[in-house]
Amino acid sequence: MKIWIATGGTGGHVFPALSVASALSAAGHKITVSCDGRVHDMVARGIPAGARQVHIWASGVGAKSRLRQIYALAKIGVSASALVLRFMVARPDRVVAFGGYASVPAVFAAHLWRIPTFLHEQNAAIGRANKFAMRWVKTLMTSFPDVSGIPATMSSRVIYTGLPVRAEFLAAARSPLSHGAKILVTGGSLGAQILDDVVPGAIAAMRNKKVFVTHQTRPENVARLQKFYADNKIRANVLSFVHDMAARIIDADLVIGRSGASTVVELQTVGRPAILVPLGINPDQAANAAAFAKNGGGFAILQDKFTARWLTATLDELFNNPLRLDKMAAKAFVPNDAVEKIVAAVTK
């Protein structure tokens, strides 16, 4: 079959798309991957051999400026028109879209040409772009068993597949904790100021400071945090960028971080306890954190409740009770066969 995969925006959309593209290509299908300029190089590095890459013009429409919103919508409209014409000739047998505004043009063009379309929702709450596009799709695939915001009229077309993750996470599924009192603090690629403000002081106030902290932060905060940890005799490795996040998560006994969909599913795939502090302006992250905490794998705590006093008490309780960390790790684990489920749904 000729299968068109639409992705873009961020690595959180791209990595799952490329995992599925690789599996479909290995099964003998002819693959085309479309993306916007923000992730062009990322896709070029990971696209399977023999697949084609197509650039589209798109960006998010969440800007506060009305002019920027109109401009973003115009770009999506132009790309949709271009793909309508392209699909008239190329006529893919399936379109698989991995969310975000960069997926909307392909979903719309596929709808006009009556091409079966599969749309993947990463988060535990339906995103704005997918909410707009899902009216045109045959099947909506989800990362979490329960996703809020999906209309009842769509329920018969929803399947839970999970979210594809990199092979390193799959290989470490259910690996035991090291019990080396290792804490990973990560706020994503740009860091998170709330974590930098709260976590170091909370660790310094612990009764037992025999922990090892890997703390990923903004470049401008590295020297300050290094000095703080050193002054308080806390073993720490402060980094502005983590080159191998999979290895860091796998090695951690506890993760403190944000709750983007990829991060939450990676924690579930390996089975790692976590304290998740969702980005305050992002309802998707709040839903993801709640879904993780519901299983008993950790805590979901809003920024205004995330205080040094609360965190110190929580860390003391956890690291003085290793069996609880083991139980949380077991509850965090969710088997991940997302690639297989998506491939089966698309090709049947």
C-alpha positions in Angstrom: 0.0 0.0 0.0 1.0 3.7 -0.4 0.8 5.2 3.0 1.1 8.9 3.7 2.3 9.9 7.3 1.7 13.4 8.4 3.6 14.9 11.3 5.3 18.1 12.5 5.6 20.7 15.2 7.7 19.0 17.8 9.7 15.8 18.4 6.8 14.5 20.5 4.9 14.2 17.2 7.8 13.2 15.0 9.3 10.3 16.9 6.1 8.3 17.1 5.4 9.0 13.4 8.9 7.8 12.4 8.5 4.6 14.5 5.4 3.7 12.7 6.9 4.7 9.3 9.8 2.4 9.9 7.5 -0.5 10.8 5.3 0.0 7.8 8.3 0.4 5.5 9.8 -2.8 6.8 6.5 -4.6 6.0 6.9 -3.5 2.3 4.6 -0.5 2.2 5.5 2.6 0.2 5.9 5.5 2.7 5.7 9.3 2.3 6.2 11.5 5.3 5.1 15.1 5.3 6.2 17.7 7.8 6.6 21.4 8.4 9.9 23.2 8.4 10.3 23.2 12.2 11.1 19.4 12.2 12.4 19.0 8.6 15.9 18.0 9.7 14.6 15.7 12.5 12.5 13.8 10.0 15.3 13.7 7.4 17.6 12.0 10.0 15.0 9.4 11.0 13.0 8.6 7.9 13.3 5.0 6.8 15.4 4.2 3.7 13.4 4.4 0.5 10.7 6.7 2.0 9.9 10.1 0.6 9.9 13.3 2.6 7.5 16.2 1.6 7.6 19.7 3.1 4.4 21.5 3.9 3.7 25.1 5.1 2.1 25.1 8.6 2.4 26.4 12.1 0.4 26.5 15.3 -2.4 29.1 15.6 -2.1 29.6 19.3 -0.4 33.0 19.0 -2.0 35.9 21.0 -1.7 38.2 18.0 -4.8 38.0 15.8 -2.7 38.8 12.8 -0.4 35.9 13.5 -3.3 33.6 13.9 -4.7 34.6 10.5 -1.3 34.1 9.0 -1.0 30.6 10.5 -4.5 29.7 9.3 -3.6 31.0 5.8 -0.5 28.8 5.7 -2.5 25.7 6.7 -5.1 26.6 4.0 -2.4 26.9 1.3 -0.9 23.6 2.3 -4.3 21.9 2.3 -5.0 23.1 -1.2 -1.6 21.9 -2.4 -2.1 18.4 -0.9 -5.6 18.2 -2.4 -3.9 18.6 -5.8 -1.0 16.3 -4.9 -3.4 13.5 -3.7 -5.3 13.7 -7.0 -2.1 12.3 -8.6 -0.4 10.4 -5.8 -3.7 8.8 -4.3 -2.3 7.2 -1.2 -4.2 4.2 0.1 -4.0 5.4 3.7 -3.2 8.6 5.5 -1.9 8.4 9.1 -1.7 11.7 11.0 0.2 12.3 14.2 -1.6 15.4 15.5 -0.8 19.1 15.6 -1.6 21.7 13.0 0.9 20.2 10.5 -1.4 17.2 10.2 -4.5 19.2 9.3 -3.7 19.7 5.6 -3.2 16.0 4.9 -6.3 15.0 6.9 -8.5 17.5 4.9 -7.1 16.5 1.5 -7.6 12.8 2.4 -11.2 13.5 3.3 -11.9 15.2 0.0 -10.5 12.2 -1.9 -12.2 9.6 0.4 -8.9 8.1 1.6 -9.2 6.2 4.9 -7.5 8.4 7.5 -6.2 7.6 10.9 -5.5 10.3 13.4 -3.4 9.9 16.6 -4.0 11.9 19.8 -1.0 12.0 22.1 -2.5 13.5 25.2 -5.2 12.5 27.7 -7.2 15.5 26.6 -8.0 16.1 22.9 -5.9 18.9 21.4 -7.3 21.8 19.5 -5.9 20.7 16.1 -7.1 17.2 16.5 -10.5 18.4 17.8 -10.9 20.3 14.5 -9.6 17.5 12.3 -11.2 14.4 13.8 -14.5 15.0 12.0 -12.8 13.9 8.8 -11.1 10.7 10.0 -12.0 7.1 9.9 -10.3 6.2 13.2 -9.0 8.2 16.1 -6.1 6.4 17.9 -5.2 7.4 21.5 -2.2 7.2 23.8 -4.3 6.8 26.9 -7.3 4.6 27.6 -9.5 7.6 28.6 -9.3 10.8 26.7 -11.4 13.8 27.6 -13.0 16.1 25.0 -14.0 13.4 22.4 -17.7 13.8 21.5 -19.9 10.8 22.1 -20.7 10.6 18.3 -17.0 9.8 17.8 -16.8 7.0 20.4 -17.3 4.1 17.9 -14.3 5.3 15.9 -11.8 5.5 18.8 -9.2 2.8 19.5 -6.6 2.8 22.3 -3.2 2.0 20.8 -0.8 3.7 23.2 2.0 6.0 22.0 5.1 4.7 20.1 8.4 5.2 22.0 12.0 4.6 21.0 13.5 1.1 21.2 15.6 2.0 24.2 12.5 2.4 26.4 11.0 -0.9 25.1 14.2 -2.8 25.9 14.1 -1.5 29.5 10.5 -2.4 30.2 10.0 -3.4 33.8 13.7 -3.2 34.6 14.2 -3.0 38.4 15.1 0.3 40.2 18.8 0.6 41.1 18.0 1.8 44.6 21.0 4.2 44.3 18.8 7.1 45.4 19.0 8.6 42.0 16.7 11.5 41.1 16.2 12.9 37.6 14.9 16.5 37.4 13.9 17.5 33.9 11.7 20.4 32.6 12.0 19.5 28.9 14.2 21.1 26.3 13.8 24.6 27.8 13.9 23.6 31.5 11.3 24.6 34.0 11.8 27.5 36.3 9.5 26.1 39.0 11.6 23.0 39.2 14.8 25.1 39.6 13.2 27.2 42.3 11.7 24.3 44.4 13.7 21.1 43.9 17.2 22.1 45.1 16.0 23.6 48.3 13.7 20.7 49.0 16.6 18.2 48.5 18.8 20.3 50.8 16.2 20.1 53.5 15.9 16.2 53.4 16.9 14.3 56.5 18.9 11.9 54.3 20.8 13.8 51.7 22.5 10.7 50.3 20.9 11.1 46.9 22.4 11.7 43.5 20.7 14.3 41.4 20.7 14.8 37.6 19.2 18.2 37.0 18.5 19.4 33.5 17.9 23.2 33.4 18.2 26.3 31.3 21.8 27.2 30.3 21.7 30.4 32.4 20.8 28.5 35.5 23.6 25.8 35.3 26.3 27.6 37.3 23.9 28.8 40.1 22.5 25.3 40.6 25.9 23.7 40.5 27.1 26.0 43.3 23.9 25.4 45.3 24.3 21.6 45.2 28.0 21.8 46.0 27.5 24.2 48.9 25.0 21.8 50.4 27.2 18.8 49.8 24.7 17.1 47.5 26.0 14.9 44.7 24.7 16.4 41.5 25.2 16.6 37.8 23.6 19.8 36.4 23.2 19.9 32.6 21.6 22.3 30.1 20.9 19.4 27.7 20.6 15.7 28.2 21.8 13.8 25.1 20.5 10.4 26.1 17.2 11.0 28.0 16.3 7.3 27.7 19.4 6.2 29.7 18.7 8.9 32.3 15.1 7.8 32.8 16.0 4.2 32.9 18.8 4.8 35.5 16.5 7.0 37.8 14.8 5.8 40.9 12.5 8.8 40.8 11.8 11.4 38.1 10.6 14.9 38.8 9.4 16.8 35.7 6.7 18.0 33.4 4.0 15.8 31.9 4.2 16.0 28.2 2.6 12.9 26.6 6.0 11.4 25.4 7.5 11.8 28.9 4.5 10.1 30.6 4.4 7.2 28.2 8.2 6.7 28.4 7.8 6.5 32.2 5.0 4.0 31.8 6.9 1.9 29.3 9.9 1.4 31.5 8.0 1.6 34.8 9.5 4.5 36.7 7.9 6.4 39.6 7.5 10.2 39.1 6.4 13.5 40.6 4.8 15.3 37.7 4.2 19.1 37.7 2.1 20.0 34.6 2.8 23.2 32.8 0.2 25.6 34.3 -1.1 26.9 31.0 -1.4 23.5 29.3 -4.5 21.5 30.1 -3.1 18.6 28.1 -0.3 18.2 30.6 -2.6 18.3 33.5 -4.7 15.4 32.0 -1.6 13.4 31.3 -0.3 13.8 34.8 -3.7 12.8 36.2 -3.8 9.7 34.0 -0.3 8.7 35.3 -1.1 9.3 39.0 -4.4 7.4 38.7 -2.5 4.2 38.2 -0.5 4.8 41.4 2.8 5.3 39.7 3.4 8.7 41.2 2.1 12.2 42.0 0.4 14.8 39.9 0.7 18.2 41.6 -0.2 21.6 40.3 2.4 24.3 40.3 0.8 26.4 43.1 0.8 23.3 45.4 4.4 22.3 44.5 6.3 23.7 47.4 9.7 22.9 48.9 8.0 21.8 52.1 5.7 19.4 50.4 8.5 18.0 48.2 10.9 17.5 51.1 8.3 15.5 53.1 7.5 13.4 50.0 11.1 12.7 49.1 11.9 11.8 52.8 9.0 9.4 52.8 9.9 7.8 49.5 13.7 7.4 50.0 13.3 6.1 53.5 10.8 3.4 52.2 12.4 1.8 49.1 9.6 -0.8 48.9 7.1 2.0 48.2 9.3 3.1 45.3 9.2 -0.5 44.0 5.5 -0.6 44.3 5.1 2.7 42.5 7.4 1.5 39.7 5.2 -1.6 39.3 2.0 0.5 39.1 3.6 2.9 36.7 4.3 0.2 34.2 2.1 -0.1 31.1 2.9 -2.5 28.3 3.7 -0.7 25.1 2.9 -2.3 21.8 1.7 0.9 20.2 3.5 0.4 16.9 2.1 -3.0 16.4 -1.4 -1.9 17.2 -1.2 1.2 14.9 0.2 -0.8 12.0 -2.5 -3.5 12.4 -5.2 -0.8 12.4 -3.9 1.0 9.4 -3.2 -2.1 7.2 -6.2 -4.3 7.9 
